[in-house]
Structure formats: C-alpha cells, structure tokens
Amino acid sequence: MSFAKLEFFNPFSRSIKDRAVYNMLIKALRSGEIDGTNVLYEATSGNVGISIAALSAVFGLKFRAYIPKPTPKTTELLIKVFGAEVVRTNFDTIDKKFVEFVKLEARRDKALNLNQFENDANFEAHYYGTARELEEQLRSIDKIPEIIIAGIGTSGHIAGISKYFKERYETKIIGVVPAKGETIPGIKRLETRPKWFFKVEVDEVVEVTAREAFEGILKVARSDGLLIGMSSGAVVKAYEKVRPEGTTVLIFPDDGFKYGEIFEMLLGEAQGKISSRTSQLQGS
C-alpha cells in the first residue's frame, strides 16, 4: 500500500520549505540575530525564496533573494509580489561557489544569511516536525512505514525523516537525485555534498532524468487529478523503478503551478518527438 505526503498544503510557498524557513526565522528572531533592522540574503532557486519572502512580509523584514540564471520567471515574480528584491545571477546552479558568494554579499552589506544549506534549523524542522507528523498520520490508520521515498536537495527533509524513523522502525529510506547531466528543480546530485545526507542512513539512491520526472507528473495528473512539482514527479518515477513492497510513503515537496515554463518546454519536446515519429511512419 502506498501513500503520498502532500507538502504543498503548507501555506506560504506551497511547499515543504515552509517548515525549514519558519524554523530558521523563529530561531534567528529568538536568538537576537534578527533585530528588526536586518536585511535577509539567501541563495535560492525557488521555494525557499518564496517562503522567506512571504514570512518576511509577516515579520516586517526586508529580503533579497539571489537566484541562479535558469530560475523560472514565475519564481522571480512570486518573490517580488511579496515585496522582496531579486538578484538574478550568472550562476547556472546553486553550488558551493554560489553559496559562498551570497555569504560574502551578506557579510559586506551586514545582512543576515540564514543559509538553508548549512543551518541545522533546516534538519531540525523535519526531524521534530515533518517526521513526527508523518508518524502520527500513519498511526491514525494503523500503519507502520516500511519504505519512504524522498528527494535529496539540501538533504534537510530526507535526513530528518531518516534519522527519526531509523531510530524507531526498520524503515527503508530511498533517496532521489537527478541523473548525471540533468537538472531537476529541488533536488541535486550527491557530488554537491549536501550537509545532512552523509550523517544519516539512506539505503538506496535512485537517479531520474528530467523527462522521467515529467512523466511522473503526467501520470499523477492524469490519474489522480493532482498537479505535482518536478521533484515530486522524480519521486514518482523512483517509486516505479524500485517497485517496493510494503507500506510506502512518497514525499511530494510541492505542486506544479510554479513550473509552467518547464512544463511548456517538456511538452513541446514530447510533441516534437510524436510529430517526428508520425512523419517517419508516413514516409515509410
């Protein structure tokens, strides 16, 4: 039996990132790191930027998001709607160089960089929050999680979930990353050395292409009427590749409404292949 945890019901960014961002902000506020005059700087390619922008509006803070060059225009617009500033950089992806660049920018301008990639409040949000909530949800229907499949980005949520369930059950944890040379928003390859991944036990890692992730999106959309995001589609495809037996939970980090530009491109590619194949058949 399989279930999906729909993290797009979080209110600010419609993603799992609300959990980490809220925890990072609250801890910074309580510790005095944020005194009301700070500007927040963050490297982000999507949901974290939207979430910080929304919560900055709530707390009366200023926020500047640094985004990679390929970030969808929709993401930039959503961040700006909340009143935040967006700096579109020349970086192709968020790597260690990008993170260090934003750290230096924050230091120069005396801004606060929450740094989702190294801030333990990210991991803690999922160990104490997401994982415990999932356990309660499964217990309510008398289920024990035998397999959990989750994407690997900063590694905050897969690591928090892994540590929590490995301490209590014999749960198998399966991580999902992009195939070599592929880009899928929200997840990254292990070569980026995500901080918490290497501190916990993950039993298996499955590679997925962007095309396969999109196939996962289409399958769920056309069978269940849910529009899920790219990393969620990757999780669906990993599930199909592994075909696990037992009570399985798929973590869907966000929905698909931010990814219109990517969907348009992938649909165009698919239609192009269909047209090409039709022409070949007609020619023969």
C-alpha positions as CSV (number, residue, x, y, z in Angstrom):
1,M,0.0,0.0,0.0
2,S,1.4,3.4,-1.0
3,F,0.7,6.9,0.3
4,A,1.9,10.4,-0.7
5,K,2.6,13.1,1.8
6,L,1.3,16.3,0.1
7,E,3.6,19.1,1.4
8,F,2.1,21.7,-0.9
9,F,-0.6,22.2,1.7
10,N,1.9,24.4,3.6
11,P,0.6,27.9,3.2
12,F,3.4,30.3,2.3
13,S,5.3,28.7,-0.6
14,R,3.0,25.8,-1.0
15,S,6.0,23.6,-0.3
16,I,7.9,21.6,2.3
17,K,10.3,24.5,2.5
18,D,7.9,26.5,4.7
19,R,8.9,24.2,7.6
20,A,12.6,24.8,7.4
21,V,12.2,28.5,6.7
22,Y,9.9,29.1,9.6
23,N,12.2,27.3,12.0
24,M,15.3,29.2,10.8
25,L,13.5,32.5,11.1
26,I,12.0,31.8,14.5
27,K,15.3,30.6,15.9
28,A,17.1,33.7,14.5
29,L,14.4,36.0,16.0
30,R,14.6,34.4,19.4
31,S,18.4,34.4,19.5
32,G,18.5,38.1,18.6
33,E,20.3,37.5,15.2
34,I,17.3,39.4,13.7
35,D,16.6,42.7,15.4
36,G,14.1,44.1,13.0
37,T,16.6,46.2,11.0
38,N,18.3,43.3,9.3
39,V,18.0,42.5,5.6
40,L,17.9,38.8,4.9
41,Y,20.0,37.4,1.9
42,E,19.5,33.9,0.6
43,A,20.7,31.7,-2.3
44,T,17.6,30.1,-3.7
45,S,16.2,28.6,-6.8
46,G,12.6,28.6,-5.8
47,N,10.5,27.6,-2.8
48,V,12.9,28.8,0.0
49,G,12.9,32.2,-1.7
50,I,9.2,32.4,-1.9
51,S,8.8,31.2,1.7
52,I,11.3,33.7,3.1
53,A,9.7,36.5,1.0
54,A,6.2,35.6,2.4
55,L,7.4,35.3,6.0
56,S,9.5,38.5,5.8
57,A,6.3,40.3,4.9
58,V,4.7,38.7,8.0
59,F,7.5,39.8,10.3
60,G,8.2,43.1,8.7
61,L,11.6,42.2,7.4
62,K,13.4,43.0,4.2
63,F,14.6,40.2,1.9
64,R,16.9,39.9,-1.1
65,A,16.8,36.6,-3.0
66,Y,19.8,35.6,-5.1
67,I,18.7,33.2,-7.8
68,P,20.6,31.2,-10.5
69,K,20.3,32.2,-14.1
70,P,17.9,29.4,-15.2
71,T,15.3,30.1,-12.4
72,P,11.8,30.2,-13.9
73,K,10.4,33.7,-14.3
74,T,7.3,32.7,-12.3
75,T,9.5,32.2,-9.2
76,E,11.1,35.6,-9.6
77,L,7.6,37.2,-10.0
78,L,6.2,35.4,-6.9
79,I,9.1,36.6,-4.7
80,K,8.6,40.2,-5.9
81,V,4.9,40.0,-5.2
82,F,5.7,39.7,-1.5
83,G,7.8,42.9,-1.7
84,A,11.3,41.2,-1.8
85,E,14.2,42.1,-4.1
86,V,15.5,39.6,-6.6
87,V,19.1,39.4,-7.9
88,R,19.3,37.0,-10.9
89,T,23.0,35.9,-11.0
90,N,25.1,34.4,-13.7
91,F,25.4,31.1,-11.8
92,D,23.9,28.1,-13.6
93,T,23.0,26.3,-10.4
94,I,23.4,26.6,-6.7
95,D,26.7,25.1,-5.8
96,K,29.3,25.8,-3.1
97,K,30.6,28.8,-5.0
98,F,27.2,30.3,-5.2
99,V,26.5,29.8,-1.5
100,E,29.9,31.3,-0.6
101,F,29.2,34.3,-3.0
102,V,25.9,35.0,-1.1
103,K,27.6,34.7,2.3
104,L,30.2,37.3,1.2
105,E,27.5,39.6,-0.1
106,A,25.7,39.4,3.2
107,R,28.8,40.0,5.2
108,R,29.7,43.0,3.1
109,D,26.3,44.6,3.5
110,K,25.8,43.5,7.2
111,A,22.8,41.4,6.2
112,L,21.8,38.0,7.7
113,N,22.2,34.9,5.6
114,L,20.1,32.2,7.0
115,N,21.8,29.7,4.7
116,Q,19.4,26.8,4.3
117,F,22.3,24.6,3.1
118,E,24.2,24.7,6.5
119,N,21.7,25.9,9.1
120,D,20.8,23.0,11.4
121,A,17.3,24.5,11.9
122,N,16.6,23.1,8.5
123,F,17.3,19.5,9.6
124,E,15.6,20.0,12.9
125,A,12.3,21.2,11.3
126,H,12.0,17.8,9.7
127,Y,13.3,15.6,12.5
128,Y,11.0,17.2,15.1
129,G,8.2,18.3,12.7
130,T,7.7,16.6,9.4
131,A,8.8,13.1,10.5
132,R,6.7,13.1,13.7
133,E,3.7,14.4,11.8
134,L,4.1,11.6,9.3
135,E,4.3,9.0,12.0
136,E,1.1,10.3,13.6
137,Q,-0.7,10.3,10.3
138,L,0.3,6.7,9.7
139,R,-0.5,5.6,13.2
140,S,-4.0,7.0,12.8
141,I,-4.7,4.3,10.2
142,D,-2.6,1.6,12.0
143,K,0.2,1.6,9.5
144,I,4.0,1.4,10.0
145,P,6.2,3.0,7.3
146,E,8.2,0.2,5.7
147,I,9.6,2.4,2.9
148,I,9.9,6.2,2.5
149,I,11.0,7.8,-0.8
150,A,12.2,11.4,-0.8
151,G,14.2,13.7,-3.0
152,I,17.7,14.9,-2.0
153,G,18.2,18.7,-2.1
154,T,19.7,20.4,0.9
155,S,19.1,17.0,2.4
156,G,17.2,18.5,5.3
157,H,14.0,16.7,4.9
158,I,15.3,13.3,3.9
159,A,17.9,13.3,6.7
160,G,15.4,14.4,9.3
161,I,12.9,11.8,8.2
162,S,15.6,9.1,8.0
163,K,17.0,9.7,11.5
164,Y,13.6,9.8,13.1
165,F,12.3,6.6,11.5
166,K,15.5,4.6,11.7
167,E,15.5,5.3,15.5
168,R,12.1,3.8,15.8
169,Y,11.4,1.3,13.0
170,E,13.2,-0.7,10.3
171,T,12.1,1.7,7.7
172,K,14.0,1.6,4.3
173,I,14.9,5.1,3.1
174,I,15.2,5.7,-0.6
175,G,16.7,9.0,-1.9
176,V,16.1,10.5,-5.4
177,V,18.6,12.6,-7.3
178,P,18.9,13.9,-10.9
179,A,20.7,11.7,-13.4
180,K,24.2,12.9,-14.4
181,G,24.0,16.0,-16.5
182,E,20.3,16.5,-15.7
183,T,18.7,19.4,-13.8
184,I,15.5,18.9,-11.7
185,P,14.4,21.8,-9.5
186,G,14.5,21.0,-5.8
187,I,16.9,18.0,-6.0
188,K,20.7,17.8,-6.5
189,R,23.3,15.1,-7.1
190,L,25.4,13.9,-4.2
191,E,28.5,15.5,-5.7
192,T,27.2,18.8,-4.2
193,R,27.8,17.2,-0.8
194,P,24.5,18.0,0.9
195,K,25.3,18.5,4.6
196,W,23.0,16.1,6.4
197,F,22.8,13.3,3.9
198,F,26.1,11.9,5.0
199,K,25.2,12.0,8.7
200,V,22.3,9.6,8.4
201,E,21.5,6.2,6.8
202,V,19.9,6.2,3.4
203,D,19.5,2.7,2.0
204,E,19.4,3.4,-1.7
205,V,19.7,6.3,-4.1
206,V,17.8,6.4,-7.4
207,E,18.7,8.6,-10.4
208,V,16.0,10.2,-12.5
209,T,16.1,12.3,-15.6
210,A,14.0,15.5,-16.1
211,R,12.0,13.7,-18.8
212,E,11.2,10.9,-16.4
213,A,10.2,13.3,-13.6
214,F,7.8,15.0,-16.1
215,E,6.4,11.6,-16.9
216,G,5.7,11.1,-13.2
217,I,3.9,14.4,-13.1
218,L,1.7,13.5,-16.1
219,K,0.9,10.1,-14.6
220,V,-0.3,11.6,-11.3
221,A,-2.1,14.5,-13.1
222,R,-4.0,12.2,-15.5
223,S,-4.8,9.5,-13.0
224,D,-5.3,11.4,-9.7
225,G,-6.0,15.0,-10.8
226,L,-3.1,16.4,-8.8
227,L,-0.6,18.7,-10.3
228,I,2.7,18.0,-8.6
229,G,6.1,19.6,-9.0
230,M,9.2,18.3,-10.7
231,S,10.9,16.8,-7.6
232,S,7.6,15.1,-6.7
233,G,7.5,13.7,-10.3
234,A,11.0,12.4,-9.7
235,V,9.9,10.6,-6.6
236,V,7.0,9.0,-8.5
237,K,9.4,7.8,-11.1
238,A,11.8,6.4,-8.5
239,Y,8.9,4.5,-7.0
240,E,8.1,3.0,-10.4
241,K,11.8,2.0,-10.8
242,V,12.1,0.4,-7.4
243,R,8.6,-1.1,-7.2
244,P,8.8,-1.5,-3.4
245,E,6.6,-3.9,-1.4
246,G,5.0,-2.9,1.8
247,T,3.6,0.3,3.2
248,T,5.4,3.0,1.2
249,V,5.3,6.8,1.6
250,L,6.3,9.2,-1.2
251,I,7.2,12.7,-0.1
252,F,5.8,15.3,-2.6
253,P,7.6,18.5,-1.7
254,D,5.5,20.9,-3.8
255,D,2.9,21.3,-6.5
256,G,3.4,22.1,-10.2
257,F,1.9,25.6,-10.5
258,K,5.4,27.3,-10.4
259,Y,6.8,25.2,-13.3
260,G,4.7,26.3,-16.2
261,E,7.8,27.3,-18.3
262,I,9.4,23.9,-17.7
263,F,6.2,22.1,-18.5
264,E,5.8,24.1,-21.7
265,M,9.3,23.1,-22.8
266,L,8.9,19.4,-21.9
267,L,5.5,19.2,-23.5
268,G,6.9,20.8,-26.6
269,E,9.8,18.3,-26.7
270,A,7.3,15.4,-26.4
271,Q,5.0,16.7,-29.2
272,G,8.1,17.3,-31.4
273,K,9.0,13.6,-31.0
274,I,5.5,12.5,-31.7
275,S,5.4,14.6,-34.9
276,S,8.8,13.3,-36.0
277,R,7.7,9.7,-35.5
278,T,4.5,10.3,-37.4
279,S,6.4,11.8,-40.3
280,Q,8.7,8.8,-40.4
281,L,5.8,6.3,-40.4
282,Q,4.1,8.3,-43.2
283,G,7.3,8.4,-45.2
284,S,7.6,4.6,-44.9
